[in-house]
Amino acid sequence: MCYFVRLLIGKRRQALESIRLLGRHLGKGKKVIASEPGLDVLLLNPENEIETEYFSLVKNDRATSKSKLDYRLRSESVTLREVIEGGAVAFQLLSQNDIRNVKTKLVGDIHTKAWDVFCKHRAFDHDNDEQLGFSRHVFLFLTDIFLKTKNTSPFSVKSFEEAINLAVLLMSNYPDYLSKFSNTGQRDIVFLESLRHVERNESRYEAILNFCGTLTEKKQFRLFVNICLYADIYKRVAPISFPDKRVQLSNKHCAVNWFLKHKFSFWGSDLTIPCIISDYASSVEFTLIWTESPKVKFIDDIRNEQTSIQEENFILQIYDDLSVALLPKEKNIKVICCGDHSYRMFAKAQNCKNTDSLNMRCVNFFGKSLGEIIEYV
């Protein structure tokens, strides 16, 4: 399973378990003493053998995934976390037509390390919009394919730098794609061959063809370039046996996929990203669609009860905020309060009555105020 997915699942499991234990702890009339582990201190005190084994599994699984995400082979190497963040930035910039990072201004090593290493492997004119835009596409598709192969195949390339070396020569392929698209006798053959090389599922293959039929010629050209480029990177980076297996998804991920499949018929294809960024309207819809996703309901694998993404996000946010509030005072001078007050001294935060405050969220969820939950010594 992808280490990033495992890390998310590990955090989710740890958060839900910690919140459950906090409810049990408060139900006994006890407060939690602020200490170094924060809210996770409750995982250090299992009440029986089953909890001892489960708590150990929860903590070790998350720690192992985190260490592999942040593992750096050499000081200049790119970590998996940096590849994930770099790919997310590239998708955002391309979907918002912001190839120069002017609107969002995403900075910092975690966001730019993978892109900076990629740029060092192949010189191009950063002042040329066509070259910069095409390079962003190469980088995005490379991160997507690299992460998918690391996710499921034991024969994947070992490092992102190795993947760059395999794909970097494609940086000069844009004129070739333009020539093939302009040749109407060659265009369909090249497009269908590239599409079939990556997408072998018949229904998704047909869905992409139907999507192509809804586009203007200008957008069809973008889709043509995206599909051909993605397939060419795929041929160089993905192992011959790929995909040899698929990750088993949680109920939550299955529910989200079902929701997105009704919005984008090609959802689930490895070519989903090339399709979405070929059409600005689809990019906008994809961005806006996440405002609806909190309503998605699913049977939680951990608690075996129905919940929604919105309800779960509420719990996970309480976990994050309480984890900070429960650190010792010398490491936590101020705690999160609310939208109006931001961070403030605990003495004031524990009395805030704003509905979005940490205090009132605790009152509504646990039936106890912040001051009845935390004790500083």
C-alpha positions in Angstrom: 0.0 0.0 0.0 1.2 3.5 -0.7 3.1 4.9 2.3 1.2 8.2 2.0 -2.1 6.4 2.1 -0.9 4.3 5.0 0.2 7.4 6.8 -3.2 9.0 6.4 -5.0 5.9 7.5 -2.6 5.5 10.4 -3.2 9.1 11.5 -7.0 8.6 11.1 -6.9 5.4 13.1 -4.8 7.0 15.8 -6.9 10.1 16.0 -10.2 8.2 16.2 -8.8 5.9 18.9 -7.4 8.8 20.9 -10.7 10.7 20.8 -12.6 7.5 21.8 -10.2 7.1 24.8 -10.6 10.7 25.7 -14.3 10.3 25.9 -13.9 7.3 28.1 -11.4 9.1 30.3 -13.7 12.1 30.7 -16.6 9.8 31.4 -14.7 8.7 34.6 -14.6 12.3 35.7 -10.9 12.7 35.0 -8.9 15.4 33.3 -6.0 14.9 30.9 -2.7 16.3 32.3 -0.8 18.2 29.6 2.4 16.3 28.6 4.8 15.8 25.8 2.8 13.2 23.8 -0.2 15.5 23.8 -3.5 13.7 23.3 -1.7 10.5 22.3 -0.7 10.0 25.9 -3.9 8.1 26.3 -2.5 5.4 24.0 0.2 4.8 26.6 -2.2 3.4 29.1 -4.1 0.4 27.7 -6.6 -1.2 30.0 -6.3 -4.8 28.8 -4.2 -7.1 26.6 -6.3 -6.4 23.4 -5.8 -2.7 23.8 -2.0 -3.2 24.4 -1.7 -5.1 21.1 -3.9 -2.7 19.2 -2.3 0.5 20.5 1.1 -0.8 19.6 -0.1 -1.6 16.0 -1.6 1.8 15.6 1.5 3.7 16.7 4.0 1.5 14.8 2.1 1.5 11.5 2.0 5.3 11.5 5.6 5.7 12.5 6.8 3.2 9.9 4.9 4.9 7.1 6.1 8.3 8.1 9.8 7.2 8.2 9.5 5.8 4.7 7.8 8.9 3.4 10.6 11.1 4.7 13.5 8.7 3.9 16.3 10.5 2.0 18.8 8.2 0.2 21.3 11.0 0.0 21.3 14.6 1.3 20.2 15.9 -2.1 17.7 13.1 -2.8 13.9 13.7 -3.1 11.7 12.1 -0.5 8.3 10.5 -1.4 6.6 13.2 0.6 8.3 15.9 -1.5 7.2 14.1 -4.7 3.6 14.0 -3.5 3.6 17.7 -2.5 5.4 18.6 -5.8 2.9 16.8 -7.9 0.0 18.4 -6.0 1.5 21.8 -6.6 2.0 21.1 -10.3 -1.7 20.0 -10.6 -2.9 23.1 -8.9 -0.8 25.4 -11.1 -1.8 23.7 -14.3 -5.5 23.4 -13.4 -5.6 27.1 -12.5 -3.5 28.2 -15.6 -0.9 29.6 -13.2 2.3 28.0 -14.6 4.4 30.8 -13.1 3.0 30.3 -9.6 1.8 33.9 -9.4 -1.7 33.4 -8.0 -1.0 30.9 -5.3 2.7 31.6 -4.6 3.4 28.1 -3.2 7.0 28.2 -1.8 9.1 26.2 0.6 11.2 23.0 0.1 8.3 20.6 0.7 6.5 22.2 -2.3 9.5 22.9 -4.6 12.2 20.4 -3.9 11.1 17.8 -6.4 10.5 20.4 -9.1 13.9 22.0 -8.5 15.7 18.7 -8.8 13.6 17.9 -12.0 14.7 21.3 -13.5 18.4 20.6 -12.9 18.2 17.4 -15.0 17.2 19.2 -18.2 17.7 22.9 -19.1 14.8 24.8 -20.7 13.8 28.4 -21.1 11.9 29.4 -18.0 10.9 32.6 -19.7 9.2 30.7 -22.5 5.6 30.0 -21.5 5.3 27.0 -24.0 8.4 25.3 -22.6 7.6 26.1 -19.0 4.0 24.8 -19.4 5.1 21.6 -21.2 7.8 21.0 -18.5 5.1 21.4 -15.8 3.1 18.7 -17.6 6.1 16.3 -17.9 6.8 16.8 -14.2 3.1 16.3 -13.1 2.7 13.1 -15.1 6.1 11.8 -14.0 5.2 12.3 -10.3 1.8 10.5 -10.8 3.3 7.5 -12.6 6.3 7.2 -10.2 4.0 7.2 -7.1 1.6 4.7 -8.7 4.4 2.3 -9.4 5.9 2.7 -5.9 2.4 2.1 -4.6 1.9 -1.4 -6.1 5.0 -2.8 -7.9 8.1 -4.3 -6.4 9.9 -3.7 -9.7 9.4 0.1 -9.7 12.3 2.5 -10.1 14.1 3.1 -6.9 14.3 6.9 -6.7 12.6 9.9 -8.2 16.0 11.0 -9.7 16.1 7.7 -11.6 12.6 8.3 -12.9 13.6 11.8 -14.1 16.5 10.4 -16.0 14.2 7.9 -17.8 11.7 10.6 -18.8 13.7 13.8 -19.2 14.4 13.4 -22.9 10.6 13.8 -23.5 11.0 17.4 -22.6 11.7 18.1 -26.3 8.8 16.1 -27.7 6.2 18.9 -27.9 6.9 19.8 -31.6 6.5 16.0 -32.4 3.1 15.9 -30.8 2.1 19.0 -32.6 3.1 17.5 -35.9 1.3 14.2 -35.2 -1.9 16.1 -34.3 -1.7 18.2 -37.4 -1.5 15.0 -39.5 -5.2 14.0 -39.6 -4.4 10.6 -41.0 -2.0 9.8 -38.2 -3.7 11.6 -35.3 -6.4 9.0 -34.4 -4.0 6.1 -34.7 -1.4 7.7 -32.4 -4.0 8.8 -29.9 -5.8 5.5 -29.7 -2.5 3.6 -29.4 -1.4 5.8 -26.5 -4.7 5.6 -24.8 -4.8 1.8 -25.1 -1.3 1.4 -23.8 -2.3 3.0 -20.4 -6.0 2.3 -20.1 -6.9 -1.3 -20.6 -10.3 -1.2 -18.9 -12.9 -1.1 -21.7 -15.5 1.1 -19.9 -13.0 3.7 -18.9 -11.4 3.6 -22.4 -14.8 4.4 -23.9 -15.5 7.1 -21.3 -12.3 8.9 -22.3 -13.3 8.7 -26.0 -16.7 10.1 -25.1 -15.1 12.9 -23.1 -12.9 13.7 -26.1 -16.0 14.0 -28.3 -17.4 16.8 -26.1 -14.3 19.0 -26.5 -13.5 21.8 -29.0 -10.6 21.1 -31.3 -8.3 23.3 -29.2 -9.1 21.3 -26.1 -8.8 18.0 -28.1 -5.3 19.1 -29.0 -4.5 19.5 -25.3 -6.0 16.1 -24.5 -4.0 14.5 -27.4 -0.7 16.0 -26.1 -1.5 15.0 -22.5 -2.5 11.4 -23.4 0.5 10.9 -25.7 2.9 12.4 -23.2 1.5 10.4 -20.3 1.8 7.2 -22.3 5.4 7.9 -23.3 6.4 8.5 -19.7 4.5 5.4 -18.7 6.4 3.3 -21.2 9.7 4.5 -19.8 9.0 4.5 -16.0 6.3 1.9 -15.3 7.5 -1.7 -15.1 6.3 -4.1 -17.9 4.1 -6.0 -15.4 2.4 -2.8 -14.2 -0.3 -2.7 -12.9 0.3 -6.1 -11.4 -2.0 -5.4 -8.5 -4.3 -2.7 -7.1 -4.5 -1.2 -3.6 -7.4 -2.4 -1.6 -9.4 0.8 -0.7 -11.1 1.6 2.5 -14.9 2.1 2.6 -14.3 5.9 2.7 -12.2 5.9 -0.4 -14.7 3.7 -2.2 -17.5 6.1 -1.3 -15.5 9.1 -2.6 -14.6 7.2 -5.8 -18.3 6.4 -6.4 -19.2 10.0 -5.8 -16.5 11.2 -8.3 -17.4 8.6 -10.9 -20.8 10.2 -11.2 -19.2 13.5 -11.9 -16.4 12.3 -14.2 -17.2 9.1 -16.2 -13.4 8.4 -16.7 -12.7 8.6 -12.9 -10.6 5.7 -11.8 -8.5 5.6 -15.0 -4.7 6.2 -14.7 -5.4 9.0 -17.3 -7.8 10.9 -15.0 -5.3 13.7 -14.4 -4.4 14.2 -18.2 -8.1 14.3 -18.9 -9.0 16.9 -16.2 -6.3 19.4 -17.0 -7.0 19.3 -20.7 -10.2 21.1 -20.1 -10.4 24.2 -17.9 -14.1 23.7 -17.2 -13.4 20.2 -15.9 -10.5 21.6 -13.8 -12.8 24.1 -12.2 -15.5 21.5 -11.6 -13.0 19.2 -10.0 -11.8 22.0 -7.7 -15.3 23.0 -6.7 -16.6 19.5 -6.3 -14.7 19.1 -3.0 -17.2 21.5 -1.4 -19.8 18.8 -1.9 -17.6 15.8 -0.8 -18.1 16.4 2.9 -21.7 15.1 2.4 -20.5 11.7 1.3 -21.5 9.0 3.7 -19.8 5.7 4.3 -19.5 2.8 6.8 -16.3 3.5 8.8 -14.0 0.5 8.7 -12.6 1.3 12.1 -15.8 1.9 14.1 -18.1 -0.1 11.8 -20.8 2.6 11.9 -22.1 5.1 9.3 -20.5 8.5 9.2 -19.7 11.2 6.7 -16.5 12.9 5.6 -17.8 16.1 7.3 -18.4 14.3 10.6 -15.0 12.6 10.4 -13.2 15.9 9.5 -14.8 17.5 12.6 -13.4 14.8 14.8 -9.9 14.9 13.1 -9.8 18.7 13.6 -10.6 18.4 17.3 -7.8 15.8 17.5 -5.3 18.1 15.9 -6.3 21.1 18.0 -6.4 19.2 21.3 -3.1 17.5 20.5 -1.5 21.0 20.5 -3.5 22.3 23.5 -2.4 19.2 25.5 1.4 19.9 25.1 3.2 21.4 28.2 2.9 25.1 28.6 6.6 25.7 27.8 5.9 24.3 24.3 2.4 25.7 24.0 2.1 29.3 25.1 -1.1 29.8 23.1 -3.8 27.4 21.8 -6.2 27.7 18.9 -9.4 29.4 19.9 -11.7 30.4 17.0 -11.9 32.3 13.7 -12.2 35.7 15.5 -9.4 35.2 18.1 -7.1 32.7 16.3 -4.4 31.7 18.9 -4.7 33.0 22.4 -3.8 32.2 26.0 -5.5 29.1 27.4 -7.2 31.0 30.2 -9.1 33.0 27.6 -9.6 30.2 25.0 -11.3 28.0 27.6 -14.0 30.6 28.1 -14.7 31.5 24.5 -18.4 31.0 23.5 -18.0 31.4 19.7 -19.6 28.3 18.1 -16.4 27.6 16.1 -14.1 27.8 19.1 -12.3 24.8 20.4 -14.0 25.3 23.7 -17.5 25.1 22.3 -16.6 22.2 19.9 -15.5 20.3 23.0 -18.7 21.2 24.8 -20.8 20.0 21.9 -18.8 16.8 21.3 -17.8 15.7 24.8 -20.3 17.7 26.9 -17.3 19.3 28.7 -15.5 22.6 28.3 -11.9 23.0 27.5 -11.1 23.8 31.1 -12.9 20.6 32.2 -10.7 18.5 29.8 -7.1 19.8 30.3 -5.1 20.3 33.4 -1.7 22.1 33.3 0.8 21.3 36.0 
